Amino acid sequence: MSLTPTLRYGATMVPVRDVARSVDFYVLTLGFTVVFQAEDNSVANVHRGPVHIHLQACDDEDVLKVTAENIAVYIEVDGLDALWLEFSPRLSKLPQGSVRPPFDQPYGMREFHVKDLDGMLMFFGEEIAG
């Protein structure tokens, strides 16, 4: 046991309507891998590299609405434009308004945005070389 605390892991916990459907979205659309998925589809953990997202079943529409309107995840990447090229054929199948293509922000980041199936906004960003 260490007397010096160390933060070892962090993940975003996201309420979703349908865990199995959300797992498919993260795996098939965004290239994540399943770490764990409960047999009853009450919870799952997906990751891509060091980014982990915990998906938790939720049937409370008020909670899902608050999440969609107030929670976002920022994922900083190397090779943003290459990631966009990887994602874009699959992102083109999402509903209108779910995706914002790459653009430069005044605060020095290049980003694109994706909403997951329940409306949570995901920012993918890379520092603009300069």
C-alpha positions as CSV (number, residue, x, y, z in Angstrom):
1,M,0.0,0.0,0.0
2,S,1.4,3.4,-1.1
3,L,1.2,6.4,1.2
4,T,1.4,8.6,-1.9
5,P,-2.0,8.8,-3.7
6,T,-1.9,8.1,-7.4
7,L,-4.8,8.6,-9.8
8,R,-4.8,5.5,-12.0
9,Y,-7.8,5.6,-14.2
10,G,-10.7,7.8,-15.3
11,A,-13.8,7.3,-17.4
12,T,-16.9,9.2,-18.4
13,M,-20.1,7.5,-17.2
14,V,-22.9,8.0,-19.7
15,P,-26.6,7.1,-19.3
16,V,-28.0,5.5,-22.5
17,R,-31.4,4.2,-23.6
18,D,-30.0,1.0,-25.0
19,V,-26.6,-0.3,-23.9
20,A,-26.3,-2.9,-26.7
21,R,-27.2,-0.4,-29.4
22,S,-24.7,2.2,-27.9
23,V,-21.9,-0.4,-27.7
24,D,-22.5,-1.1,-31.4
25,F,-22.3,2.7,-32.1
26,Y,-19.0,3.1,-30.2
27,V,-17.5,0.0,-31.7
28,L,-18.7,0.1,-35.3
29,T,-18.8,3.9,-35.8
30,L,-15.9,5.2,-33.6
31,G,-13.6,2.2,-33.5
32,F,-13.8,1.5,-29.7
33,T,-13.3,-2.0,-28.2
34,V,-15.5,-3.6,-25.6
35,V,-13.8,-4.0,-22.3
36,F,-16.9,-5.3,-20.5
37,Q,-20.6,-5.7,-21.3
38,A,-23.0,-7.2,-18.8
39,E,-25.1,-10.1,-20.0
40,D,-28.3,-8.1,-19.1
41,N,-27.0,-5.1,-21.0
42,S,-27.3,-2.9,-17.9
43,V,-23.8,-1.6,-18.2
44,A,-20.8,-1.7,-20.5
45,N,-17.3,-0.2,-20.8
46,V,-15.7,0.6,-24.1
47,H,-12.3,2.1,-24.8
48,R,-10.1,3.3,-27.6
49,G,-6.6,3.7,-26.4
50,P,-6.6,5.4,-23.0
51,V,-10.2,6.8,-23.5
52,H,-12.8,4.8,-21.6
53,I,-16.5,5.4,-21.6
54,H,-18.9,3.6,-19.3
55,L,-22.4,3.1,-20.7
56,Q,-25.1,2.7,-18.2
57,A,-28.7,1.7,-19.0
58,C,-31.2,4.5,-18.2
59,D,-34.9,4.6,-18.8
60,D,-35.5,8.0,-17.3
61,E,-36.0,10.4,-20.2
62,D,-35.4,13.5,-18.0
63,V,-31.9,12.2,-17.1
64,L,-31.2,11.4,-20.7
65,K,-32.3,14.9,-21.8
66,V,-30.1,16.5,-19.1
67,T,-27.2,14.4,-20.3
68,A,-27.7,15.3,-23.9
69,E,-28.0,19.0,-23.2
70,N,-25.3,19.4,-20.5
71,I,-22.6,16.8,-20.7
72,A,-19.8,16.6,-23.3
73,V,-16.6,14.6,-23.6
74,Y,-13.4,16.2,-25.0
75,I,-10.9,13.7,-26.5
76,E,-7.6,15.2,-27.5
77,V,-5.9,13.3,-30.3
78,D,-2.8,13.2,-32.5
79,G,-3.8,13.0,-36.2
80,L,-7.2,14.6,-36.1
81,D,-7.6,14.8,-39.8
82,A,-6.6,11.1,-40.2
83,L,-9.2,10.2,-37.6
84,W,-11.8,12.2,-39.4
85,L,-11.0,10.3,-42.6
86,E,-11.4,7.0,-40.7
87,F,-14.7,8.1,-39.2
88,S,-16.3,10.1,-42.0
89,P,-17.8,7.2,-44.1
90,R,-19.6,5.9,-41.0
91,L,-20.5,9.3,-39.6
92,S,-22.2,10.2,-42.9
93,K,-24.9,7.7,-42.0
94,L,-25.8,9.5,-38.8
95,P,-28.9,11.8,-38.6
96,Q,-28.5,15.4,-39.7
97,G,-27.0,17.6,-37.0
98,S,-25.1,14.8,-35.3
99,V,-21.7,15.7,-36.9
100,R,-19.7,18.8,-37.3
101,P,-16.7,18.4,-39.7
102,P,-13.2,19.5,-38.8
103,F,-12.7,23.3,-38.2
104,D,-10.3,25.5,-36.4
105,Q,-11.2,27.1,-33.1
106,P,-9.9,30.5,-32.1
107,Y,-8.3,28.9,-29.0
108,G,-5.8,27.0,-31.0
109,M,-7.5,23.6,-31.5
110,R,-8.7,21.9,-34.6
111,E,-11.9,19.9,-33.8
112,F,-14.7,17.9,-35.1
113,H,-17.9,17.0,-33.1
114,V,-20.0,13.9,-33.0
115,K,-23.2,13.3,-31.0
116,D,-23.7,9.8,-29.8
117,L,-27.1,8.0,-30.2
118,D,-28.5,9.6,-27.0
119,G,-27.2,13.1,-27.9
120,M,-24.1,13.4,-25.8
121,L,-21.6,15.6,-27.6
122,M,-18.1,14.3,-28.2
123,F,-15.4,16.8,-29.2
124,F,-12.3,15.4,-30.9
125,G,-9.5,17.9,-30.9
126,E,-5.9,18.5,-31.8
127,E,-3.7,21.4,-31.0
128,I,-3.0,23.5,-34.2
129,A,0.7,23.5,-34.9
130,G,2.0,27.0,-34.8
